[in-house]
Amino acid sequence: MYQLSTQNLHLNVSADNKEDAIRQVATALTKSGYVTADYLNGMLQRELQTSTYLGNGIAIPHGTTETRGLVLNTGVQVFQFPQGIEWGEGQKAYIVIGIAARSDEHLALLRQLTHVLSDETIAQQLAQTTSEEELRGLLMGEQQVKEFHFDASSLTLNVDADNLITLQAMNAGYLYQINAVNNQFIVDVITHSPINLGQGIWLNDSTQGNLFTAASISRPTKPFDVSGEKVAILLTISVVDDQHLPILNRLSALLIAQQAEKLINADAPTLLSLLTTDSPLEENQIIAEFVIRNEHGLHARPSTILVNTIKKFNAEVTIANLDGSGKPVNGKSMMKMVSLGARKGHHLRFTACGDDAEMAIQAIGEAITSGLGEGA
């Protein structure tokens, strides 16, 4: 994880316009030994190609692909403009994060930052704080409630098991491994029978030993019976707040609609999508997978092109990085797109529904094949 120093923070700064702000950021990057002085021209050129505004009052100016050779060391400079800087198209930036990165190192950094900055409340705090330590803590996520943990790593599918205790132990062990629970939790969930929700879905939790909210799912290769009741999936949750409620609500909706079989038969990305997005339950979705070919992955420019491509159509599109967390995000959000951390060679799954779903998927495929503005 990238560690941010207060030496890289500049609070209560003013600038005449966007270009002035970028010049100040570039100067700071140069003085810190991250780039050569000529990197400024790359930052200005990048802004002419594609706006680096992410949303929520945050912009991330950086150089072009051609100026990566001017980067000496990966690093950032963070400027706070409390009065805001007009960034074009009615957008105003209050936090400007200048990025210098060699190769695709910046993708992990962007993913880390956008993960924090996607919260509008946090964005407001960033713009208003007068404390360097608070600003650093907000950017690093140190002052946030720990986010609900549920992604591809939370799923253990095709388990060779014919009893609940095996599934209980696997789920509890995973939650312990990620430090979401302690030994009390493990003992309690293993010694108590899970709740049968029906249609093969079981749930267990504990009032003891919960450290942060998380979930784990195990699914046997073949459903088995316990006292005449079908066991096809076990969901285990640790709870310290209400972040788990959306998943339980979606699970409840599937059960009410008698569609638990969708979870039982789904592959990992689809299962995650069913429980983490409000996708329609009808079979009207179009799904396609594409491989990112861009040398430096989905950095700002190709991400912008992909988002703009999706926005052209009357369709809801989610994207999951099958080589990342696997959790689907809104394809029309620049912030979410960058947070995927997609590198060259990563497989992305696109799920579209709506009147233009088929056209959207076709256009997405063509855009990715053509290189998303960076050549095929």
C-alpha positions in Angstrom: 0.0 0.0 0.0 1.3 3.4 -0.9 2.2 5.5 2.2 1.5 9.2 1.9 3.7 11.7 3.8 2.5 15.0 5.1 5.5 16.5 3.2 3.5 15.8 0.0 0.4 17.8 1.2 -0.3 21.4 0.5 -3.3 22.9 2.3 -5.2 26.1 1.7 -3.6 26.9 -1.7 -5.1 29.2 -4.3 -4.7 29.3 -8.1 -5.9 31.6 -10.9 -7.2 28.7 -13.1 -6.7 25.0 -13.9 -3.4 25.6 -15.8 -2.0 27.5 -12.8 -3.0 24.7 -10.5 -1.3 22.1 -12.7 1.9 24.2 -12.9 2.0 24.4 -9.1 1.5 20.6 -8.8 4.2 20.0 -11.4 6.6 22.2 -9.6 6.1 20.3 -6.4 6.6 17.0 -8.2 9.9 18.3 -9.6 11.2 19.7 -6.3 10.4 16.4 -4.6 12.6 14.5 -7.2 9.7 12.6 -8.7 10.0 14.1 -12.2 12.1 16.3 -14.4 10.9 19.8 -15.2 9.7 18.8 -18.6 7.0 16.6 -17.1 4.8 19.8 -16.8 4.3 19.8 -20.6 3.1 16.2 -20.4 0.6 17.1 -17.7 -0.8 20.0 -19.7 -0.9 17.9 -22.9 -2.8 15.1 -21.0 -5.4 17.6 -19.9 -6.0 18.7 -23.5 -6.5 15.0 -24.5 -8.8 14.0 -21.7 -10.0 15.7 -18.5 -8.4 14.2 -15.4 -11.4 15.2 -13.2 -12.6 12.1 -11.4 -15.7 13.5 -9.6 -16.6 14.5 -6.0 -14.3 17.6 -6.4 -11.2 15.6 -7.1 -8.8 15.8 -10.1 -5.7 13.7 -10.8 -3.5 15.5 -13.3 -0.6 13.4 -14.7 1.6 13.1 -17.7 1.0 11.4 -21.0 2.3 7.9 -21.9 5.0 9.6 -24.0 6.3 11.4 -20.9 6.6 8.4 -18.6 10.4 8.5 -19.3 10.5 11.8 -17.4 9.4 10.1 -14.2 12.3 9.5 -11.8 10.3 8.0 -8.9 6.7 7.1 -8.3 5.0 9.7 -6.1 2.2 12.2 -5.6 1.6 15.7 -4.5 -1.7 16.7 -3.0 -3.0 20.2 -3.3 -6.1 21.5 -1.5 -7.9 24.4 -3.1 -10.7 25.3 -0.6 -12.2 27.9 -3.0 -12.3 25.3 -5.9 -10.7 25.4 -9.3 -12.9 25.3 -12.4 -11.9 22.1 -14.2 -14.2 22.4 -17.2 -17.8 21.4 -18.1 -19.1 22.8 -14.8 -16.8 20.7 -12.7 -14.9 22.2 -9.8 -11.9 20.6 -8.2 -11.1 21.1 -4.5 -8.5 18.4 -4.2 -5.9 18.0 -6.9 -3.6 15.0 -6.8 -0.6 15.2 -9.1 0.6 11.8 -10.0 4.0 10.7 -11.3 4.3 6.9 -12.0 6.6 4.7 -14.0 5.0 1.8 -15.9 1.6 0.9 -14.4 2.5 1.4 -10.8 0.0 4.2 -10.5 -3.0 1.9 -11.0 -2.6 0.4 -7.5 -2.2 3.9 -6.1 -5.3 5.2 -8.0 -7.3 2.2 -6.8 -6.3 2.9 -3.3 -7.2 6.6 -3.5 -10.4 6.2 -5.4 -11.5 3.6 -2.9 -11.3 6.3 -0.3 -12.5 9.2 -2.4 -15.7 7.6 -3.7 -17.4 8.7 -0.5 -18.9 12.2 -1.0 -18.7 12.8 2.8 -15.0 12.1 2.8 -14.5 14.3 -0.3 -16.2 17.2 1.6 -13.9 16.7 4.6 -10.9 16.7 2.3 -11.8 20.0 0.9 -12.5 21.7 4.3 -9.9 20.3 6.7 -7.2 22.6 8.0 -5.1 19.7 9.4 -2.4 17.9 7.3 -2.6 14.9 9.6 -6.4 14.7 9.0 -6.0 15.1 5.3 -3.4 12.4 5.2 -5.5 10.1 7.4 -8.6 10.6 5.2 -6.6 9.9 2.0 -5.1 6.7 3.5 -8.5 5.6 4.8 -7.2 5.6 8.4 -10.2 7.6 9.7 -12.8 5.6 8.0 -14.9 2.8 9.3 -13.4 -0.4 7.8 -15.3 -1.2 4.6 -17.4 -4.3 4.4 -15.3 -7.1 3.0 -16.9 -9.3 0.4 -15.2 -10.0 -2.9 -14.0 -12.9 -5.0 -11.6 -14.0 -2.3 -14.6 -14.4 0.0 -16.0 -17.3 -2.1 -15.0 -20.9 -1.9 -16.9 -22.8 -4.5 -17.0 -26.5 -5.5 -16.1 -27.7 -2.0 -15.7 -31.5 -1.6 -18.0 -31.7 1.4 -21.1 -33.5 2.5 -21.6 -31.9 5.9 -22.3 -28.5 7.3 -19.4 -28.5 9.8 -16.9 -28.5 6.9 -18.5 -25.4 5.4 -18.8 -23.7 8.8 -15.1 -24.2 9.5 -14.1 -23.0 6.0 -16.1 -19.8 6.3 -15.1 -19.0 9.9 -11.4 -19.8 9.0 -11.5 -17.3 6.1 -13.0 -14.6 8.3 -10.3 -15.2 10.9 -7.6 -15.1 8.3 -8.7 -11.6 7.2 -8.9 -10.5 10.9 -12.6 -9.9 10.7 -13.2 -12.2 13.7 -11.4 -13.8 16.7 -11.3 -17.2 18.3 -14.6 -16.6 20.1 -16.4 -16.2 16.8 -15.0 -19.4 15.4 -15.9 -21.5 18.4 -19.4 -20.1 18.5 -20.3 -20.5 14.8 -18.9 -24.0 14.7 -20.7 -25.2 17.8 -24.1 -23.8 16.8 -26.2 -24.9 13.8 -26.7 -22.4 11.0 -30.1 -21.1 10.1 -31.9 -22.7 7.2 -33.2 -19.9 5.0 -34.8 -22.4 2.5 -34.1 -23.4 -1.1 -30.7 -24.8 0.0 -29.4 -21.5 1.4 -28.0 -21.5 5.0 -26.8 -18.6 7.2 -24.7 -18.4 10.4 -23.3 -15.6 12.4 -22.3 -14.9 16.1 -22.8 -12.2 18.7 -19.2 -12.9 19.9 -15.8 -12.1 18.4 -16.9 -9.7 15.6 -14.0 -7.3 14.7 -15.4 -5.8 11.4 -18.2 -6.5 9.0 -17.4 -9.2 6.4 -18.9 -12.2 4.7 -17.8 -15.5 3.4 -19.6 -18.1 1.2 -18.8 -21.7 0.7 -20.7 -23.9 -1.8 -20.3 -27.7 -2.0 -19.7 -29.4 -5.4 -23.0 -31.1 -5.0 -25.8 -30.1 -2.6 -26.4 -32.5 0.3 -29.0 -33.1 2.9 -29.0 -32.5 6.6 -32.0 -34.0 8.4 -33.9 -34.0 5.1 -33.1 -30.3 4.3 -31.0 -29.4 1.3 -27.7 -27.6 1.8 -26.3 -25.9 -1.3 -24.7 -22.7 0.1 -23.6 -21.4 3.5 -23.2 -17.7 4.1 -21.3 -16.7 7.2 -21.2 -13.0 8.3 -19.4 -11.1 11.0 -21.2 -7.9 12.0 -20.2 -4.7 13.7 -22.5 -2.3 11.8 -25.2 -2.4 9.1 -22.9 -2.7 6.0 -24.0 -6.3 5.5 -27.7 -5.4 5.1 -27.7 -4.8 1.3 -26.5 -8.3 0.7 -29.1 -9.8 3.0 -31.8 -7.8 1.3 -30.7 -9.0 -2.1 -30.5 -12.6 -0.8 -34.0 -12.2 0.6 -35.3 -10.9 -2.8 -33.9 -13.9 -4.5 -35.5 -16.3 -2.0 -38.9 -14.5 -2.2 -38.7 -14.8 -6.0 -37.9 -18.5 -5.7 -34.6 -17.9 -7.5 -32.0 -19.3 -5.1 -30.9 -21.6 -8.0 -29.3 -18.6 -9.6 -26.8 -18.5 -6.6 -26.4 -22.2 -6.6 -25.5 -22.5 -10.3 -23.6 -19.2 -10.7 -19.9 -18.8 -11.3 -18.0 -16.6 -8.9 -18.4 -13.2 -10.7 -22.2 -13.8 -11.3 -22.7 -14.8 -7.7 -20.9 -11.6 -6.5 -23.0 -9.6 -8.9 -26.3 -11.1 -7.7 -25.4 -10.2 -4.1 -23.7 -6.8 -4.6 -25.6 -5.1 -7.3 -29.3 -4.4 -7.9 -29.4 -6.2 -11.2 -32.8 -7.2 -12.6 -33.8 -10.7 -11.8 -35.1 -11.3 -15.3 -33.0 -13.1 -17.9 -32.5 -10.0 -20.0 -28.8 -9.4 -19.3 -26.1 -9.6 -21.9 -22.7 -10.6 -20.6 -19.3 -10.4 -22.4 -15.7 -10.7 -21.3 -12.8 -8.7 -22.8 -9.1 -8.5 -22.2 -7.5 -5.2 -21.6 -4.7 -4.7 -24.1 -3.4 -1.2 -23.1 0.2 -1.4 -22.1 -0.4 0.6 -18.9 -3.9 -0.7 -18.2 -7.0 1.4 -17.5 -5.4 4.6 -16.5 -7.3 7.9 -16.8 -7.4 8.3 -20.6 -8.6 4.8 -21.6 -11.0 4.8 -18.6 -12.5 8.0 -19.7 -13.0 6.7 -23.3 -14.6 3.5 -21.9 -16.9 5.4 -19.6 -18.0 7.8 -22.4 -18.6 4.9 -24.7 -21.0 3.3 -22.1 -22.8 6.5 -21.5 -23.9 6.7 -25.1 -26.4 3.9 -24.6 -29.6 3.4 -22.7 -28.3 0.5 -20.7 -27.1 -0.2 -17.2 -23.6 -1.7 -17.4 -21.5 -3.1 -14.6 -17.9 -4.2 -14.9 -16.0 -6.8 -12.8 -12.3 -7.3 -12.9 -12.0 -11.1 -12.9 -8.3 -10.7 -12.1 -9.0 -8.3 -9.3 -11.7 -8.3 -6.6 -14.4 -9.6 -9.0 -16.9 -7.2 -7.5 -18.9 -5.4 -10.2 -18.9 -1.6 -10.4 -21.0 1.0 -12.3 -19.6 1.3 -15.8 -20.8 4.9 -16.1 -18.7 6.1 -13.1 -15.1 7.3 -13.8 -14.3 6.9 -10.2 -15.5 3.3 -10.1 -13.8 2.5 -13.4 -10.4 3.6 -12.2 -10.9 1.8 -8.9 -10.9 -1.5 -10.8 -7.2 -1.4 -11.0 -7.3 -3.1 -14.4 -3.8 -3.9 -15.9 -2.8 -5.2 -19.2 -4.0 -8.7 -19.6 -6.7 -8.4 -17.0 -10.1 -10.0 -17.9 -13.1 -7.7 -17.5 -16.7 -9.0 -17.4 -19.3 -6.6 -18.7 -23.0 -7.1 -17.8 -25.5 -5.0 -19.6 -29.3 -4.7 -19.4 -31.7 -2.3 -20.9 -33.0 -1.3 -24.4 -29.5 -0.7 -25.8 -27.7 -3.6 -23.9 -26.6 -5.4 -27.1 -25.4 -2.3 -28.8 -23.5 -1.2 -25.7 -21.7 -4.5 -25.4 -20.8 -4.4 -29.1 -19.4 -0.8 -28.8 -17.5 -1.7 -25.6 -15.8 -4.6 -27.4 -14.9 -2.5 -30.4 -13.5 0.3 -28.1 -11.3 -2.2 -26.2 -10.1 -3.9 -29.4 -9.2 -0.5 -30.9 -7.1 0.3 -27.9 -9.3 2.9 -26.1 -7.6 5.8 -27.7 -4.1 4.4 -27.5 -4.0 2.3 -30.7 -4.8 -1.4 -31.2 
